């Protein structure tokens, strides 16, 4: 995989629980060669990636993939938009019309889909 095809992804709602989809997303993103930043409520590691308790100041995040419901995303809206990602993926259960419309108005691509499926089908 070339450097150009590596997509730095922020997993919002990351967890150290290997039975959760957010953990699987971190693991599979890494397996596909994508750099990952993990943000969650509890400290720990997801597939070897430290879970941050605060939104990072990185400005080179390409994709934010959401594993939080709309109510729990609200506190991150400003930080996500300030990071100016190229894309936000709302995984099942994380759909958020408010953030979706804000992102679209700023030229940020929005997808409602499953990161795991996207990775497995080559559409990530």
Secondary structure, DSSP 8 states (H G I E B T S, - for coil): --GGG---EEEET--S-TTSHHHHHHHHHHHTT--EEEE-SS-EEETTEEEESS----S---EEEE-S-HHHHGGGHHHHHHHT-SEEEE-TT---HHHHHHHHHTT-EEEES-HHHHHHHT--
